[in-house]
Amino acid sequence: MKAINHLYYKQKLYLISFLALFFTGFLQAQQQLIEVSGIIKHTDTQKGIAGVQIQVENTQDTATTGQDGSFKLRTRVKIPFRIVVTKDGFAGQTTEILSPSNKISIDLNPQNTIINEVVVSASRVPEKIMKSPIAIEKIDIKTIRESPAATFYETLENVKGLQLLTSSLTLKVPNSRGFNSPNNFRFMQLVDGVDVQSATLGVPLGNAIGPTELDIQSMEITPGAASALYGMNAVNGLASLQTKDPFTSEGVSLYFRGGVNHVDNVNHKIASLGESAFRIAKVINKNFAVKINGSYFSGIDWISDNHTDQNPNSLITANPNFSLNNNPAEDLWNKYGDERNNRTTVKVNYNGKPTTFNVSRTGYYEKDLISPEVKNIKFDAGLYYRFGDQWRTSYVYRYGLLDGTFQRGNKIRLQNATVQNHKVELTGKELTFRAYMSIENTGDSYNLKPLADNLDLTNLSNTNWKNIFQSALQDRLNAGVNLNDAFILARQEADKNRVVPGTAAFEQLKNTIIGINNWDSANSGIAGAPATGGAKLDQRSRFYQGEITYDFSRFVKVFSLLAGADYRLYSITPDGNNFVDFGRPVAERNIPLADGTFGKNVIYQKYGAFAQLTKIFFNDKLKVNLTLRADRNPEFETKFNPRISLVYSPVNQHNFRISFQNGYRFPSLFEALSFVNNGNVRRVGGLSMANEGLGYLENSYTLASIDQFTSAVNKDVDGGLSQNQAALKNRNLLVAANLPKLQPEKVNSFEIGYKSALFNSKLVIDWDFYYNVYEGFLGQVEVAVPKNETIGSDNAVLAMLDRSKQDRYRVYTNSNSTYKSFGTSLGIRYNLVKNYNVNVNVSYNDLISTNTSDLFITAFNTPKWAVNLSVGNREIIKNIGFTVAARWQNSFLWESPLASGNIPAYYTIDAQATWRIPEIKANVKIGATNLLNRRYLQYAAGPEIGGLYYLAFTYDLKL
């Protein structure tokens, strides 16, 4: 609490400082305001060019041309002065202003400006993209407008070396260079420098709290490790989204998009979707500006209803000795309540001898547990003030509300989940200071696994259900029913009183369960548990970040020196179910205190600093970049992240680079501190404080070995041994887990690359190769702890036969193995005659070493080959352009704690046509993603994605 109070006063200080900066600026001496106006035209067509930036040299006084190319620029700089005129795709110009009385006219020449294109994310300072020390991609506003993607965020799907997983229409998650996951802890996303992750979920929720379609300016994507500059969570990549500046992009804009999906009526009837957005930006008396954005999206989500069985009858955890058309021990991808922890054994006399069968409880399909209706509401507002020629300060508030389906160890239905940001920022020529707070509330969200478990448990306890099933199965076999039909009839008997989807009783019970945060059930034998159990996901958190960078180059002079530091503190409100106060006794952590809380807030923090040295040699032909970062988390030792890179440019058109860096990823909140009861399997973080009093690190058997042990015991019991005799005979099959102390994940990354612009920049080639070595890889393993016994003893062995005599845990822990991966990608862009352009990129990723003895699955989860191809013309005829894009990837194995299996190869075709209507300052865009409606999967248990067809309208009005 002291840390929280201290932070509270620091926030007050930031606010006071921020207000002081504003009022100081207002009190500056006022000079006479000068207005310069004119028009910027295309050299060839002599038509006005929209979106050109005009800036008074060495100041922040700017203006942007309207649809007709006209502009008005106001400044207090004394005449004469010079203005700088720039726009992507055109050669820039500088013009001297001698008198404000005459309108000026400037012609711009079209040009591919890739050689001069600037990025910031690769080194945290502006630099030419051609000479970036690491692989980086930039998507500018022109590319976004010409993309056939339904939203600007989905243009990431076509970026070289990047994958974009679709969990919902409202939730898409990027990744690069392997080890993909819908809850990707290893990829960082920034919006105007702010980390937009949902703290307790541990990942950014796609673009749920990001920019609207009207406010996005550009996106910079760094595939591969970026932790030397950005710290934790950036070991697999970084996406930095930049919004429009209200000083240079002033006006009112409206956006409407309508569309349809599910056009084939396969798992849902044809459905509509819609999005509306507005943007207002206004400059007030030159130095003060405001910006407000809002958007609302609603639609019918993609449906997850794949019945792939990941416990087929051929496995020892099913019934491999019997030919069964209907697997009684099935575990389907998109069905919950039929998993391993819901599996039991029934013993009957079959064909004259005792026989043991594995049987799962029935469970419920995902499509019956969630509504497909989703929405996303976004709002942000900012106040911006600039003073002097270099300084600017701002306050920005950002809000996002999301519905969608999120997958980690289980499926989570996000319902009215919200994330809010408050940010204050001060920037100058050399200094950047930023402080922000993020507030998370999961709203009415719930977990599908405990929902399905408790729907079944409310009907019958596992023991009672097993006894009824076993008795009914024996009765049917005695009556001469064949084994397949006997299993079906036995299940019907055991399930005859459970609630059925589509009925009022089902909806009533479901709504009761998802409103209760305690996931235990009275029918599972836990004293004091709710009669129905619960499934609500009630997570509330805040995190606070402060960071500062300063460019010391003018003091050092012989080289460029950038340094910075940052601090982050997470504060999680314990809910007694997902996160708990570890200072309380184990038996009391899930019990509310007299004041209704579950104890003190859970605190998790880190702080770090970096220094970056850059030196240019041989007349700008060789650039050397050295970076060293130190990160500290009080739960772990200090970690150092170095990066060294060299860029050699014999001429401007040819650039070769090589780099080495390592990165550490501190465990996320959930990996470190979770304490979730999930279907009688507690999912726990790997920190020692979570293990105290439980013993899963040092006193447990692996579940994989228990499966082997149980199969051998059942076989010997069917052969005539007693259960205890069989257990002690096969005790050597049990493997002690001996889980290591949790440590940060580490990657060493080697990269080489080449980027060139040839034939007057008409042909751009970008190639890279990487080699990564991972140590201490983080994953989950399920273990069993014998109650009140020590592993190795006879009683501990016998406890593995009785679920009531053991506690099950799914633990986040480190791999003991080293994993190596490599990959390469090649991108080619060619500008043809008459505005035609072709873009193609190819990526290859592979895992070259695995260790099958590891306790958990590796989950590389990336296709070896992925290809993107697009052809377009921004103006094939007057004011009309088009783009067609195709994407293909080969089949690959997907592994995760929830579901594993093969993902088939697929290809899709996207297309769009745009009509610009300058007379009314509007754009109309018609397009389709997955135009041919060839349904495909991206990951096991994920949604099946079909075609989406849309019409979008954008209207811009200059204020």
Secondary structure, 3 states (H helix, E strand, C coil): CHHHHHHHHHHHHHHHHHHHHHHHHHCCCCCCCEEEEEEEEECCCCCECCCCEEEECCCCCEEECCCCCEEEEEECCCCCEEEEEECCCECCEEEEECCCCCCEEEEECECCCHHHCEECCCCCCCEEHHHCCCCCEEEEHHHHHHCCCCCHHHHHHHCCCEEEEEEECCEEEEEECCCCCCCCCCEEEEECCEECEECCCCEECCCCCCCCCCCEEEEEEEECCCHHHHCCCCCCEEEEEEECCCCCCCEEEEEEEEEEECCCCCCCCCEEEEEEEEEEEEEECCCEEEEEEEEEEEEECCCCCCCCECCCCCCCCCCCCCCCCCCCCCCECCEECCCHHHEEEEEEEECCEEEEEEEECCCEEHHHHCCCEEEEEEEEEEEEEEECCCEEEEEEEEEEEEEEEEECCCEEEEEEEEEEEEEEEEECCCEEEEEEEEEEECECCEEHHHHHHHHHHHHCCHHHHHHHHHHHHHHHHHCCCCHHHHHHHHHHHHCCCCCCCCCHHHHHHHHHHCCCCCCCCHHHCCCCCCCCCCCECCCEEEEEEEEEEEECHHHHCCCEEEEEEEEEEEEEECCCCCCCCCCCCHHHCCCCCCCCCCCCCEEEEEEEEEEEEEEEECCCCEEEEEEEEEEECCCCCCEEEEEEEEEEEEECCEEEEEEEEEEEECCCHHHHHCEEEECCEEEECCCHHHHCCCCCCCCCEEHHHHHHHHHHHHHHHHCCCCHHHHHHHCHHHCCECCCCCCCCEEEEEEEEEEEEEECCCCEEEEEEEEEEEEECCEEEEEEEEECCCCCCCHHHHHHCCCHHHEEEEEEEEECCCEEEEEEEEEEEEEECHHHEEEEEEEEEEEEEECCCCCCCCCCCCCCCEEEEEEEEEEEEECCEEEEEEEEEECCEEECCCCCCEEECCEEEEEEEEEEEEHHHCEEEEEEEECCCCCCECCCCCCCCECCEEEEEEEEEECC
